[in-house]
Amino acid sequence: TDWRYADWTAVPWLRTRESYVQHVAGIRVERIKKEIAAVRPPVVMMYGLAGFAYERWRRIAGVSMSLVNGLGGRLEIGTGAGTIYVISPHPAARGITAGFFTEVGRLLQGRLGGIEA
């Protein structure tokens, strides 16, 4: 898609998509990490395996991630400070089915001690 913000503003970091990502991504990662530390959720689910999204998810998790095979799609899981971090394909990604997320839910249910959905 076209990046139109350069036409609409003189803000330097909005001139290109790349400068925007460079300026904002680190701020967002730190803010999300801060919120996770404050709330301490049992699971943080992050969707998207493409390029910069995947890199940000790894930075947010900040823990060693392990690849989980056999679910019908790429899935990475890591645990730190009482939170399970999950990096998953986006639900609208090609080839990903509802069955994949059913299996992810079962896997997480087992790791969370069998909590009923």
N, C-alpha and C positions, 0 to 999 in steps of 0.2 A: 504494500500500500504506500501511497504517497505520504511524505512527512510535510505537513503544511504549516507547522508552527513558526518556521522561519519567516513566513509571509505575514504572520499575525502579531509577532512580538519582536522586540530587540533584545530580549533576554539571551545572553551568549550561550548558555547551556541548552537552549531550545533550538539552536540553529540546525542541528542534525539529530537523528535518532541516537547515533552513537554517543554524542556529547551528552544527551539527556540521560542515557543509561549510565554512562560513566559518572555523572553528577549525582544521580538519585539512587542507584542500586545499593551502594554502600550504606547510605542513610537508612534505606528501607530494611536492609538486612539487620543492622544494629537495632532498629526499633522493634522489629519482630522478635529478635533474640531477647530483648529487654522485657517484652510482653510475656513471652514464654516463661522466662525466669520468674516473673511476678505471679503469674497465674498457675504455673506448674501443671499443665493439662496432662492427662495420662497418655494421650496420643496427639501427635501433630502430623497431619496428612498433607503432603505437598504433591501437587499434580503437575506433570510436565517433565519430559526428559530431554527436551531440545536445548542445546547450547547454553545461553546465559541463564535460563531458568534453572537448569540442572545445577550449574555452578553455584547459583545463589542458594538453592536448597541445601547443598552440601555445606556451605558456609553457615547457614542458619542452624543446621543440626549440630555441627561442630563435634561430632562423634564419629567413630569408625562405623562404616556402613557395610552390611553384608548382603550379597546378592541372594535372593530367594528364587529357586527354580521350581518349575513344575506347576505354575499357576496359570499359564497361558499368556503371560506377559512379563516384562521386566519389572521387578520389584526389589527395592533395597530397604533394609530395615536396620536401625541402630538404636541403642538405648543409652541414655545419659541423664543423670539427676532425676530419676524416676519417671522420665518421659520416653515413650517409644516414638521415634521419628521414622516416617515412611515416605519414600520417594516412589511415586507411581506414575504410570502413563496417565495422561489426561483422559477422562471418561469418554471424550469424543474422538480419541485417537483411533486411527484406522486399525481394525482387527481386535480392538478391545471390546469385550462383551460384558453384559451384566453378570454373567457367571464368574468372570475374573474377580469382580469386586465382591461377589458373594464369598469366594474363597479367601480373599484378603480379609474380609470381616471375620471369617471362621478362624483364620490364623491369629488375628489380633485378639479375638475372644479367648483363645487358648493362652496367649501370652499375658492377658489381663486377669487370668484366673477364672475363666469361665463365666464372666459376667453375662447375664441374659440380655439380649438386645430388646 
